[in-house]
Amino acid sequence: MSSKQMGAAEWTMLIALSILWGGSFFFNGILVKTLPPFTIVTGRVLFAAIALNLFVRATGQAMPRDGKSWAAFFGMGILNNMIPFCLIVWGQTHIASGLASILNATTPLFAVVVAHLLTTDEKMTANRLVGVVVGFAGVAYMIGFKALGDLGSNLLAQLAVLGAAVSYSLAGIWGRRFRRMGMAPLIPAAGQVTASTVLMLPIALIADHPWTLAMPSAETWLALLGLALLSTAIAYVLFFRILATAGATNLMLVTFLIPVSAILLGAAVLGEHLEGRHLVGMALIAIGLAAIDGRLLSFRKKRIA
């Protein structure tokens, strides 16, 4: 594999992305209590699309109009929004968020395999595979293995979250084409959520009949806007910027960092207690990330030399 080590800028963006995406589990937890899954997903991509298209215009840029670009946007929308969003939201209505987070953290495992099979410059190496396994173990240990106690029950919901992880890994490979097409990160971010809105709107109308639902509360509206603007619009601008510079496999490491961000935010903002397992899990994740990025291996080689 061609090793793509991330610099300070990429790591900063990856951490920011983990915070933004970590918030999506919180927002979804609020929304699934009052809104059906397809309506949540449609609202998420709709408001994100409005915000990003307005920002495209405000910055003097223009969305492409050619069929090739929009075919790429629709492909990205299906793999990166439509499939995983629906599967995760539906899965969260049947399984605990802790188990969902662990299952979602399998994304880098799938990404390593998919990148090895479908790319020429992100081939699997021993240190990358070991790093992914160690990082995943860190996530499981940090969240707590008791979350795995429900593994096997609600099997369909668990398979749905795993299916989302596979879809995310495929989206990382699909999205590499936007750099080759010379698009700034804002354009595919706006394009994919616009395409996702076109795909999701008729599904939500037919399946959920949203006009029959009770008027959402202020809390529901705030959660939906937070999900759309923070966890989707801003997050996907970062997503495509990282993808362009660090590659698909490195990008998927964000799923290891999401639980870390959630726990640290809980401690800093909500005064939640940091336990020993949290620190051990974070240490394992740090070791895994270093191995995947190649720095741990290069450090050992320098010590040996």
N, C-alpha and C positions, 0 to 999 in steps of 0.2 A: 504493500500500500504506500502510496505517496503520502507521507506524514504531513499533516497541515497543523502545525502548532499554532495555538491562538495567542495573540498578544494581549496586552492589558485592555485595549479597547474592546476586543471580542469577548473577553471574560466579563467585563463590565456590562456589556449588552446582554450576555447570556444570563447574568444574575438578575438584571432588570426584567428580562423576559420571564424568568422563573417566578418573580414576584407578581407580575401581571397575570400570568397563567395560573399561578397558585390561587389568586383571587377568584378565578372562574369556578372552582369547587365551592367556595363560600357563596358566591352569587347563585349558583345552581341550587345549592341547598335551600336557599330562600324561595327560589322561583318554583321548584318542583312541588311545593306545598299548595300553590294556588293556580298554576298554569300547566297545561298539558305539554309534553315534550316537543312536539313539532312547532307549537306556537313559540316556545322559548327559543328554539334554534332560529326560527324565522325572524323573530324580533331582534335577536343578537346580530344576525348578518345584515338585516335591513337597516338598523340604526348605524351600524359600522359602515355600511356602504354609503349612506347619506353623508356621514361625517368625512369619510375619506375622499369622496368625489368633490365635496365642497373644498377640501383642502388642496386637491389637485388643481382646481380652478384658481384658488387663492394664490397658489405659488406660480401661476402662469404656465403650468404644464397642461398637456392634453392627453386624454385616453386614446390609445390606438383604435382604429376602426377596421383594420384588416381581419380577415377570417382566421389567419394563422394565430394571431395574438389572442383572439377570443376563444379559439379552440383550446389554447393553452390555459387560459383563465378558467374555462369551464372544467377542464381536467383537474386543475388545482383545487377548484371549488368543491368538486366531488370528493377528492381524496383527503383534502385538508380541513374541510368544513362540514359538508353535508353528511358524509358517512360517520366520521368520528364524533361530531357534536351530537348527532341523533343517538348513536350507540352509548355514549357516555351519559347523556342526560337520562336516557331510558334505564341504563344500568344503575344509576344512582337512586332510582326510585325503588330498587329491589335489594341493593347491597349497601353496606356501610361505606362511608367515605374513605376510611382508613384502608380497607381492602381494595377499593377502587384506585386509590393512590398507588398501592403496591403493584397492582396489575398494570396500571398506566406506566409505571416505571420500567416495564419490560420493553418499552419503545426502543431504547438503544440496543438491546439484544437483537431485536428484529432488524434494526437499522444496519448493524454490522453485517448481518447475513445478506440483506437486500443489496446493500452497497457493494459487497463482494461479488454478488452474482450479476449486477446490472451496470457496474461502472468499471472503468479501467484504471482509475487513479485513487480509489478508496478501497483497496483490497484488504482483506482480513490479515492481521498479524497476531502473533501469540500475545504480545503485551496489550494489544487493544482488546482482545477477547477476555483476557484475565481481568483487565481493568473494568470492563462492563460487568462481569460476574461479581467482582468485589464491590463495585458501586451499587449494584442491585441488592446485594446482601446488606450493605449499609442502610439502604432505604427500608428494607424489611425489618432490620434490627431497631432502627430509630423509631419507626411507627409502632413497633411492637409485634412480636410473633403471634400474640393472641388475636390480632386482626385476621390472621390466617386460619383461625378456628372455624370460620364459616366457609372456608374453601371447600367446594364440592356441593354445598347447598346453593340454591338459586344459580345453578350451573349456567343457564342460558344468559343471565345477566352478567356473569363473570366472563363468559365467552364474548359477550358484546363489548366489554371494556378491552379485552385482548384484541378483538377485531379492530377497535379504534386505534390501538397501538400499532398494529400492522399497517393500517391505512395511513397513519402519520409517517411511518418509515417510508412508505412508497411515495408519499407527497414530497418528502425531502429530496428524493431522487428526481421526481418530476419537475420540481421547482428549480433545479439547476439550469434548466433551459432559459430562464429569464435573464440570467447574466449573459449568456451567449447571444440573446436577442437585444442586448444593450439597454435594458430597461432599468431605470432607477428604482430602488425598493418600494417607493410609494405607489408606483403604477401597478405592479402585480398584486400588491396588498389591496388596492381599490378594486382591481379587476376580479380577483377571486371572490371577494365578498359580494360584489355586484352579481356575478354569475351564480353564486350560491343563493342569493335572494330570488333570482328568477326561477331557480329549481325548487326552492323550498316553499315559496308562497302558495302555489296551487296545492301542494301536499298538505300544508297546514289548513288551508280553507276546506279541503275535502274531508280530511281526517278529524280535525279538531272543532270545526264550526266555531271559530273564535268569537263570532258576533253573539253567540248564545251565552258566553261566559260573563260572570259578574265583573263590574268595573274594578280593575286592579287597584290595590291600596297604594299609598305613597311609597311604602317600603318596597313593594313589588316593582313599581316604576323605577325607583332608584337602583334596585338590584339589576334590573334589565339594562338600564343605561350604563351602569358600571361594567356589566358583562360586555356590552357592545363597544363602549368607547375605550375602556382601559384594557380589558382582557382580549379584545379583538382588534379594534382599529389601530391603537398604538402598538399593541403586541406584534401585529403582523408586519408593520414597517420594520421593527427590529428583527423579526424572523427572516425577512428577505435580505436584510443587510448582512446578518450573520451567515446566512446560507451562501451568499455571494463570496464572502471572504474566507470562511472557515470550513465549508463543506457540509454535506448532509449528515454524516455520522457525528461530527462534533456538535452540530446544532441539536441533535436529538438528546444530547446529554442534559438538556434543560429539564428533562423529566426527573433526573436525579436531584436537581437543585430545588424543584418546586416544594417538596416536603420540608427541606431545610429552611427555605424562605418562610413557609407557613409557621413553622415552630419558632423561629427567631422573632418573627413579627408578633406572634402570640405572647412571647416573653417580654418583648419591648413595649408593646402597645397595651396588651390586656393583663400584664403582670403574671402570666402563666409561669409555672415552675419548670425550669430546665432540669431534666433528670439525667442520670449517668448514661442511660442507654441512648439518649439524644446525642450526647457528646461522642460516645463510641461510634454511633452510626454516622455522624458527620465526619469523623476521622476516617472511617472506611470509605465513605464517598469521596473524600479528598484524595485518598490514595488511589482509588479507582480512576478518578478524573486525571490525575497526574500520569498514570500509566497509559490511559487512552490517548492523552495529548502528546505522549512521547517524552515528556520531560524527566520522568522517573527513570526510564531506561537510559537516556543520555547522561543523566547524573551518575548512574551506576557505572557506565562505561568510562566516564572521566575519572571516577574514584579508582577503578581497576587499573587504568592507564597510569 
